[in-house]
Amino acid sequence: MFKTGCLLVMMKAAERTASRLVRDFGELEKLQGTRNEFKGFVTASQENAESKIMYDLSKFKPDYSFLCEEAGAVEGENKAFTWIIDPINGKGNLMRAIPYFAINIALTNNERAVAGITYDPMRGECFRAEPGSGAYLGNHFRLRTSSREQIAGAVIAVQSDHEIDLQLAKKGATVRRTGSTALDIAYLAAGKYDAVISKGARIWDMVSGEILVREAGGFWDAAQAEDGSYNLVAASSARLLNIVKECL
């Protein structure tokens, strides 16, 4: 079922971390305080989650390197393999007790992704993929994109300028702004969205999602900006990808 043991370890690490994030979500729902107090609570939650994931992965492969949202680059003895971690993708949602955020973990070999997961703590859903093995929800449910080719009637998740919303709406698309690029991409792979636009995405936001989308039959375009971020467009079909890119 798994080409590498790494994917199973990633899934277990995310699952263990997710249980703590669910508890933190419950605390935030009850918490009364200032915005800075909410921000401090979520920042501490994110740092703890990242440390826990790094610890679990290091036990399995102690010589691998890391690239994390909080810790940054941590060079290991084995520089060819790197774990890329975003412990809470959608931190703003968690801060407001909105149940739409995810854990992203990917493994790269010489900068090529070889395994990736997006884990939704609030629903206990794990979207996973390895190149050449397909994309799955959990252990058995195969993911497929919607294969939609027309923009009219398409549902498109956007993390970008609001002017893009207007361009998409003029062409008949329905726009969703959710606050989590990682879950948006996973939902594209699952056929729930037809396209995703994310301007200014970081590598940890999307590297696991690229495997998911490609293995689910979708199409991907991520142009790197001068600041190192990416302007991402992904879609269920090549035709829709090109149509959406024309709106940017």
N, C-alpha and C positions, 0 to 999 in steps of 0.2 A: 504493500500500500504506500509506503514511503521510500523514495529513492535513497534518502540519507537519514541517519539517525538525528541529524541536526534539526530537522523540521519538527520532529516529535519533542525534542528538548525545548525548542522555541514555544511550542504550543503549551507545554506544561509550565514553563516559566511565566507565560502570559496569564494562564489560568490561575496560578497562585497569586500573582499580583492583582488580578482583576477582583478577587474576593475582598482585598483590602480597599480597593477603589470604590467598590459598592458600599462598604461600610462608611467610607469618607463621604460619599454622596448622601447617605442617610443623615450624617451629621450636618452637612450643609443645608439640607432641607429644614432642619430645626434651628440652625444657627441664626442669631440675630446680632448684627454688628455693622461696622462701617465697611465700605468697599475695600479699604486697605486690609482689614481683618480677614475678609473673604479671600483676597488675593494672597495674603500670607499663608492662609490655611492650604490653599490649592497649590501654591509653590512648594510648600513643604511636602504635600502629598505627591507631587510630581517628582521631587528629588528622591523621596523614599522609594517610589515605584521604580525609578530608573536604577537606583542602587541595588534593589532586590533582583531585578532582571539581570543586571551585570553579574551579580554574585552567582546566580543560578547558571548562567551561560559559561562563566569562568570555570565552574566546577567540571563542566563537560569538556571544554577546550581551553585550558588555562593559558595557552600561548597565542590565542587569536587576539587581534586588535579590535578596538571599539571606535565608533563614531556616534555620539549621542547628542541629543538636543541640549541637555544640561551640562554634562561633563565635557563635551567637545570630543576631540580626538585623543584617544588613549592608545599609544603604540605598544603592541605586544611583540614577542619574539618572532612570531609568524606574521609577517607584514602582508602576505598574499591574501589572507582571509580576514575579513572585517565584519563584525556584528554592527548593524545600524539600527539604532533604537530611538523611537519617540514614545515615551511612557504614557503621555496623555495627549492625543491629537484631538483638539477641541477643548482646550483648557478653559476658554471663555464660557463654554456651555456648562462645564462642571462648576465653574465659579457661581453660576446662576441656578444651579441644580436643574439643568436641562439634561435629560438622559440621552445625549447624543454625542458620544466621544469614544475614542478607541485607543488601543495599544498597537503600535506598529513595530514589528521586528523583522529585519531582513539579514541575510548572510550573503556577502559578496566574495567572489574569488577573482582577484586582480580587477576589481571594479565592475565585475559582471555579476549580477544577482543570480544566486543559485537556489535560494529558498526564501519565501516570504509569507508572513501572516499578518492579518489585521483582525484583532480580537475586540469584540464589543462586550464590555463588562456587564452592562445593564441587561443585555438579552442572552448572555452566555453563548454568543455565536462566534465561531472562529472561521474566518475565511482564509484559506491557505492554498499555496501553489508552489510547484517546482517546475522549471522549464522541461517541456516534453512529457509531463505527467498529468496535465490538466489542472483546472482550478476547482476547489471543492469548498462546500460549507460543511464543517465537521469532517467526519470520516467517510461519508458515503454519497452526499448529495452533490452531483456534478453541476458546476456553474456554467451558464451560457449567457452571453449578451443578447439583447433584444433583436439585433440585426436590422433595426430601423434604418432606413435610408433617407427619409424626408424629414426636414426640420419642422414642418407643420404638424403639430400634435406631439412633438417630442418633449420629453421632460428632461430638463438640463439643470444640473447642479452647478452653481456659480460661486466662486470666491474671487471676485475681481471688481472692476469699476462698475458703478451703477449704469453708466451709459451703455454698457454691453447688454444689460438687461433689456433696455429699450430696443436695441437692435434685434435681439432674439425674439422679443414679443411681437415686433412688427412682422416677423416671418412666421408667426403662429406657434412659437414654442412656449411651453410653460416653464417658468424659472423657479428654482428652489435655492434658497440661501440657508444653509444648515449649520455652518460653523465648524465642520470637520471634513477636511479634504480626504482623509484616509477612509472614512466611512462612505463618503460620496463615491469614491473609486470602487470600493467593495460592492456597493449597491449597483454600480454600472456593470460590474462583472456578473452580478446576479440577475441582470435584466430589469432591475427596478427603475434605474435611470437610463436614459439613452445617450447622454453625453455628460462630460465634466469639464469645466473650465476653472483653472486655479492659477491666478497671477501671483508671482512671488513665492511659489512653493519651495520648500527646502527639501533636500534629498531624503531626509527621514520622514517627510510627509508622504512620499510617493513611491519610494523604491520597491517596497513590497507590493504596492498596487499595480506597478507595471507588469509584474509577472501574472498577477490575478487577471488583469484585463486581456493581455495577450493570450494566456492559456484558455480564457473563456471565449475567445474568438473576436475580441475587440481590437481597436486600433489606437495608436499612441503617438503623440508628438510633444516633446518637451524641449523647448529652446532655452538654453542657459543665458541668463542676463549677465551684465558686467559685474553685479554684486554677488554673483555666485548662486542666486536663486534661479528658479525655472518658471517659465510661462507654459503651463501645461494645458493641452487639449487632448482629451481621450473620448472615443465614441464607439458606438456599437458596430459601425460599418465605415469603410473607407470613404464612401460618398458623403455620409453625414459629417465625418471628421473635416473634410474639405469645406463643406458648407458652413460649419460652425467657425472655422478659421477665418472665413471671409467676413465674419461679423466682428472680428477683433480689430 
